[in-house]
Amino acid sequence: MRGAVSVLLLSLLASSVAGAADPAPARASARSSPQGDTWASIAKLPDWSGVWDFDYSRGGLDRPAPPHLTPAFAAKFAAYQQAQKHGLNQQTETANCVPPGMPQIMAQPYPIEFLFTPGKVTVAIEAYSQMRRIFTDGRKHPADPDPTFQGNSIGHWEGDTLVVDTVGFVPSTLIAPGVSHSDQMHIRERFHLVAPDVLHDEITVEDPVTLEQPWTYTFAYKHTPGYQMLEYVCDNNREYVDDKGVTRMRLQNH
């Protein structure tokens, strides 16, 4: 019996020593959480508090070149341009108070505000009273995300730059006026300060069905201290497009 007990004690001791020698548990506990995952780590991030508006003096909306479209979508865009020349207003759903969605929501001439909470950066957009939720808690995109206007956004920090990856958009959103997209559209953004009061959002749109190559452009926003975000209400039940593509106005309520 004493021999059996001794063997058991030696076995337990060996297991304990092996566990102490294995550095894996120590490494796991030492891993840092994603930046912005706690209030303490948020305090170390760039201070983007307050409201930001387009900085037109610095290019505001800088699109140096139009997107390079695939032949099928180039033909659609040519038809759109031709209709515009003939006065046929190709009205989008925004005229009926439907938000434009990404990436066009970031191009609206209305201010935005960044809200930092653990594991998430929320972009409050005055236009159409929209919210973008950028998760920074280390999660991955869903395997099959539900399509939304703003898409599913996952972010992480590279120094003082917020890098955002967004997928999963409703079909009605547009890459640019007259340019639709496929279900393979992928948007990457890099938010960073280029001056104490100037924030850049560098956007790269990828869509192998629509675009022959990624399309990159930059939005510039300026800090506007003291500005308060206002309520945006869209109410339009009078304007419509007839069967010939001409915008009409209902003069009487129905």
N, C-alpha and C positions, 0 to 999 in steps of 0.2 A: 504493500500500500504506500509506504514512504517513498519507494522508487517511482511509483506512478505519479505521486504528488510532485516530486522533484522534477520529473519530465514536464508536467503541466506548467509549473512555475517558470522553468527555463523557456518553454514555448511562448508564454505570455510576455516574458522579458524581451525575448528576441523580437516579437511583434512590435513591442513598444519602442525599442531602439530603432527598428526599421522605419516606423512612422515618424520618429523624430528626425531621422536623417533625410526623409523625403521632403524637399523644399516646395513641392507643388502646393500644399495648403497655404503656406506663407505667401507664395506668389499670388495665389487667387485672392487672398484677403488684402494684398497690397495694390491690387488693380484699382485705378482711379475710375470713378464714375464719369459718364459723359459730361463735358462742360455745360453748365447751365442746368444740371440735374438737381442741384440743391440751391437754396438761397445763398449760401456762402460762395458757391462757385459763380452764381449770377453776378455777385458783387465784383468779380474779377473780369467780367466781360465788358466790351465797349459800351459806353453810356449813350444809347440811342433814344433816351426818354424824350417825350415831347412830340410835337407834330411836325411832319415833313411835307413839303409841297414841291411841285416841279420847279426846277431851277432853269428857267429858260435862258438866263444869261450865260449859262455854261452848256448850252446845247439841249438841256432838258430831255428831250426825246431824240436820241441820236441813232438814226438808222442810215449808215453810210451807203448801203446798197440794198436793192430789193432782194427777196429770196430767190434762189435758183430752183424753179419748179420742175417736176417731172413732166413729160409731154402731156399726159392726160390732164393734170391740174393746170398746166400752162394754157391749155385750150379753154378750160373753164374760166380762168382768170381773164383771158382775152375776150370771151363772151361777156363777162361782167363789165369790162372796160368799154366795150362797144355799146352795151346797154346804157352805160352812164353818159356816153357821148350823145345818145339819142334822147336824153332826158328821162330815161326810165330808171327811177330811183330804186335800186335793188335793196329794199328796206330789210334790215336785220331785225331779229326779235327784240333788240334793245329798245326799239320804238314802242314795243308793247310791254315795257318795263321788265323784261327778262335781262338779267345781268350778262355782260359779255363773257365772263369767265377768263381763265388764263389762256394766253398771256396778256390779252387786251385790257384786263381789269387794272393792270399796273400802269397802263397808258392813259388812264382817265385824268382829266384836268381838275382833280380834286385831291385834297390832302390824305395822308395816311399816318398811322400811328403804330409804333411797336410796343407790345406788352410782353414782358418777360416773366414767366412763371416756371417753377421747376419742371424740366423735361419738355418745355414747349415755348415757342415764340409765336405770338399771335399778331398778325398784321390786320389792324382795323382800317378799313377803307371806307371813306365817306361816300364814295359813289355807290349807289344802289344798296347802301348799308351792308356791305359785304365783310366777311371775316375769312382770313386765311390762317389755318392752324398748321404750323411747322413743328413736327415732333423731333425733339433733340435728345430723347431718352435712350437712344441706341436701338430702337426697334427697326424692323425691316418693312418694306412694302408688303401689303397682303398679296397672296399669290394671284388672286383675281379681284382687284379692287372695284368697288361699286363706282361707276362713272359719276362725277360731280362737276360743277362748274369750275371750281378751283383746283380739283384734282387732289390726290393723296400726296402730301409733302413730308419728306424726311430730311432733316438737316443735321449738320455737324459743324464744328468750328475748326478752322485752320488758322490758328493765331487769332487775329482780330477780324477775320473774314467768316461770315456765315455762308456756308455752302449748302444749297438746297436742291434736292432731286424730287421732281414731281411727275406722277403718271396718273392715268385714269380720268379721262375727261369726257363730258357729254358730247355727242356729235355736233351740237349746234354752235359750239364755240369756234372762233376763227383765229388762225395764226396771224392774219392781217386782213384788212378790209378786202373782201372778195376772195380770200384764200381759206378754204376749209382744211380739215385735217383727217387723218385716219385714226384707228384705234391704237396705232403704234406710236403716236406722238409722245415725246419725252422732253421735258423742259428742265434745264439746269440753270441755277442762278448763283451768283456770287455777290453778296452784299458786303460793302466795306466803305469806310470813310476815306475820302481823298483829301479832305480838309476838315477842320474841326466842325464846320457847319454844312458840309457837303457830303451826301451819301450817294454812292453809285450802286445800281442794281444791274449787273452784267448778265444778260439773258442769252442762253443758247437753246434754240429749238431744233430738235431732231425728229424727223419723220421720214423713214425710207420710202414710204408710199407717195408722199406729197413733195418732199424736198430732195433735190439731187445731192445736196450737201448741207451740213448744219448751218443754221442762220443765227448769227450773233450780233447783238446790238446792246446799247447801254442807255439806261434811264438815269438822270441826275436829279436828286432831290435836295432842297435846301432846308435847313432847320428854321422853323418859324415859332420862336418862343412866345408863349402867351396866347397862341391860337387855340380855340376850342373847336373840336369836331362838332359838326352840326348834323341834325337829322336830315336824311335824304329820303324823300318820298316821291315815288314816280306814279303818276295817275294819268293814264292816257287810254281812254276807251273811245276816242273819236277818230284817230288816224288809222288808216288801213291802206292796203295795196290792192288794187282791183286785178282782174284776170289778165290785164295787159301790162301789169307791172308798174302802173302809175299810182303814186300816192294820192289818196283822196282824204277828205275830211267829212265826218258825219256832223251835220249841223244841228241835229235833233237827237235827243236821247231815245233809245228804244226800250 
